[in-house]
Structure formats: C-alpha cells, structure tokens
C-alpha cells in the first residue's frame, strides 16, 4: 500500500494533494496487469474506472470515418486515463491499448466521485491540473495546423524520447498516426532522417542518435538535413 501512496504523490495530477487525501485514493485502488496489445478500455464503452499507469506505455487511439487509426496521446508512468469521462459520466472518448506490458492502478468511477464529493478541495486541485493538460492539447492542435510534417515528426520523437528514452518502440505507421499524416510520408521523412544520421530504425523500433539535429528540425523553420 505504501508503494501505491508513493505513486499517487509522485504523479503531477495528485502532487498537490495532502497525504490523507492521497491515501484515500490509494486504499480504493486495485492493481491490474495488461500484456502488450491488450485494451485497457474501448472507445464508447461506459466509463467504469479511471486508470493510473504505474509501469509501461499506453496509446490512446480513435478511428477516422475511413477506418484509419489516429493516435492522439501516449501515456506513461503516473499518467491518468479516463478522468474526463469520470467527471462527465460519458463513455470513454478513446480506446486505450497497451504498447508494452503495463501495470495500472484502477479506481471505480463511483468510488472516485464519492471521494471527490467528500473532499471538494481535491476536485479543485485536480481540475486545475486538467486545465493545464487541456491547454497542452490545444497547443498540440496548433502544431498540426502550423508546422510542416518534418517538424511534427521531430517534435513527436523528442516528446517520446523524454517519456521513453532514445529507443522508441513504435512503427512508422504508428508515428504517422500520431502526427496525422500518411504512412508513405512518414516513411519518406524517416528515410531522410536516417540518411542524415539523426535516427536508426529496426523492425518496429526507432533509435534517436542525434538529438541536436532533431531539435533543430523541431524548432524550425524547417532546415536542410
């Protein structure tokens, strides 16, 4: 239980909570393990739990009307999933799938909402953090509008490197989905990055080998490489 309490206190969403507030959440949480490829939950399912990632990475995906997968977010250690629908009572707004083996803490929505009702100060603290996340999402949308695909891919790789490290376990198709481009374009850009010795690729993996060049491309305007 002490490990769970430490996890809650280490997460940005809960770091403003007191020890007593965090311990309440810790007591009602259960641990669950997922294998790579497992769905934690599916889009349009009734929201039954919130999830806090303890170990591993999870991708949040939605599908276009043409059936193309779009990856809208990558979650890692201490990230929380299902919060918005927990507050609203709506269905899950995306599908969450384990990219690696994942350990997560689950809290029933009813328990979560009961705790917030009993601790209104906790609600205010959590809403403040969620508003910051919403601003980050707005910035991400702005990136899609403003930046060329080379910059979007460079920014994405740097973000993933911060979360995962220089070995990124994603295919170019998954990279394409995360930046809203076609697989053909993602392959073309990654080939240029490889030729410039910015990255190396193996089956299903990308290795960042020159962070400075990648940062220069991300900062823009697009540079020759």
C-alpha positions, -999 to 999 in steps of 0.1 A, spaced: 0 0 0 29 24 8 42 19 -28 7 30 -41 7 61 -19 42 70 -32 30 66 -67 0 89 -62 22 115 -46 47 113 -74 20 120 -101 15 156 -112 -23 151 -110 -21 143 -73 11 161 -61 -10 190 -47 -30 166 -25 -23 161 11 -11 127 24 -45 120 38 -62 128 5 -38 107 -15 -41 78 10 -79 77 4 -73 71 -33 -47 46 -26 -70 25 -4 -97 21 -30 -73 14 -59 -66 -21 -73 -36 -32 -94 -41 -48 -128 -16 -60 -154 -20 -59 -191 0 -75 -219 13 -56 -249 -17 -52 -273 -44 -56 -246 -71 -29 -245 -75 -13 -211 -108 0 -224 -125 8 -257 -140 39 -271 -177 44 -264 -177 19 -236 -194 30 -204 -168 47 -181 -164 23 -152 -129 31 -139 -101 56 -140 -66 42 -147 -32 54 -134 -2 40 -153 23 25 -129 47 9 -154 47 7 -192 32 28 -221 -3 31 -233 -16 46 -266 -49 65 -269 -65 60 -303 -95 70 -323 -105 60 -358 -115 82 -387 -146 76 -408 -123 59 -433 -111 35 -406 -76 50 -402 -62 48 -367 -51 82 -352 -30 81 -321 -40 111 -300 -18 106 -270 9 84 -254 6 77 -216 34 66 -194 44 64 -157 20 83 -134 -4 94 -163 -41 91 -156 -67 78 -181 -104 82 -181 -106 113 -160 -127 134 -183 -155 108 -187 -153 101 -150 -163 137 -143 -189 139 -171 -204 104 -168 -200 100 -205 -184 70 -223 -147 66 -228 -137 90 -256 -109 69 -270 -95 33 -270 -66 28 -246 -42 0 -257 -10 -13 -241 21 -6 -262 42 -26 -238 34 -47 -208 15 -24 -185 8 -23 -148 -20 1 -138 -40 11 -107 -77 12 -112 -103 31 -92 -140 26 -97 -157 57 -111 -183 56 -83 -155 54 -56 -136 82 -73 -166 105 -75 -176 98 -39 -141 107 -27 -143 140 -47 -177 148 -32 -163 143 3 -132 162 -5 -142 193 -26 -107 207 -23 -93 177 -41 -117 184 -70 -104 220 -73 -68 208 -73 -74 181 -99 -94 204 -122 -65 229 -121 -41 202 -134 -66 190 -160 -70 225 -173 -32 226 -179 -35 194 -198 -63 208 -219 -40 238 -228 -14 213 -239 -39 196 -261 -47 230 -277 -10 236 -283 -8 202 -300 -37 210 -323 -19 243 -331 12 223 -341 -8 203 -366 -20 235 -382 12 255 -381 41 230 -386 53 210 -416 53 172 -413 91 171 -407 87 194 -377 57 174 -363 76 142 -365 107 157 -350 87 172 -321 69 139 -316 102 119 -314 116 144 -289 85 141 -268 86 103 -269 123 104 -260 115 124 -229 90 98 -219 106 65 -230 143 72 -239 162 71 -271 149 37 -281 113 42 -293 92 11 -298 69 24 -325 64 16 -361 64 43 -388 27 36 -392 22 44 -356 43 76 -360 22 86 -389 -10 81 -369 4 103 -341 12 133 -363 -18 130 -387 0 120 -419 1 91 -443 24 61 -438 41 69 -471 50 104 -459 62 90 -425 85 65 -444 98 93 -466 106 116 -437 122 88 -416 144 78 -446 156 114 -448 163 114 -410 182 81 -414 203 95 -443 212 125 -421 222 101 -393 196 115 -370 179 82 -363 183 45 -370 155 21 -375 149 -16 -369 117 -36 -372 91 -18 -351 117 4 -334 133 38 -339 166 48 -323 174 85 -319 212 91 -324 215 128 -329 193 149 -306 207 182 -316 198 178 -353 164 166 -343 159 196 -320 169 220 -348 143 205 -371 117 207 -344 125 243 -336 120 253 -373 116 269 -397 125 236 -414 162 232 -420 180 213 -447 194 180 -435 
